[in-house]
Amino acid sequence: MHSTLIVARMEPGSADDVAGIFGAFDATDMPHLMGTRRRELFSYRGLYFHLQDFDGENGGELIQSARTDPRFIRISEDLKPHIEAYDPATWRSPADAMARRFYHWSAS
């Protein structure tokens, strides 16, 4: 399984709106097309954490191919009033907001 963690800033009071936007998106076939197995959203003191687990190790490739889908473009636009880059000066794509995993453990 491949996992990504996106870190950004979230407007105070936006959690319900963001959850609704993702709920509508996840009700479509887009998660399947992207290979998304699980999505979890977290907030902490103005920060937003978006954890996604993907089937296999090709999650990044499938997301890249989905980025041109009108539904992906629409959710990106719908999230803009609520979510902003952690560091807007260096943000060019979602890859610039992904945390780097430096340790992993799992039960055998």
Residue pairs with C-beta under 8 A, 6 or more apart in sequence:
1 37
1 53
1 54
1 55
1 56
2 53
2 54
2 55
2 56
2 57
2 58
2 59
2 60
3 51
3 52
3 53
3 54
3 59
3 101
4 50
4 51
4 52
4 54
4 59
4 60
4 98
5 49
5 50
5 51
5 52
5 98
5 99
5 101
6 48
6 49
6 50
6 52
6 94
6 97
6 98
6 99
7 47
7 48
7 49
7 86
7 97
7 98
7 99
8 47
8 48
8 50
8 83
8 84
8 85
8 86
8 97
9 46
9 47
9 48
9 83
9 84
9 85
9 86
10 18
10 43
10 46
10 47
10 48
10 82
10 83
11 81
11 82
11 83
11 84
12 46
14 81
14 82
14 83
15 41
15 43
17 82
18 41
18 48
18 79
18 82
18 83
19 41
21 75
21 78
21 79
21 82
22 39
22 41
22 75
25 31
25 71
25 75
26 36
26 39
28 71
30 36
30 66
30 69
30 71
30 72
31 39
33 62
33 66
33 69
34 54
34 59
34 62
34 63
34 66
35 54
35 55
35 56
35 58
35 59
35 62
36 52
36 53
36 54
36 59
37 53
37 54
37 55
38 51
38 52
38 53
39 50
39 51
39 52
39 53
40 50
40 51
40 52
41 48
41 49
41 50
41 51
42 48
42 49
42 50
42 51
43 49
47 86
48 83
52 59
53 59
54 62
63 94
66 72
67 73
85 91
85 96
85 97
86 97
87 96
90 96
91 97
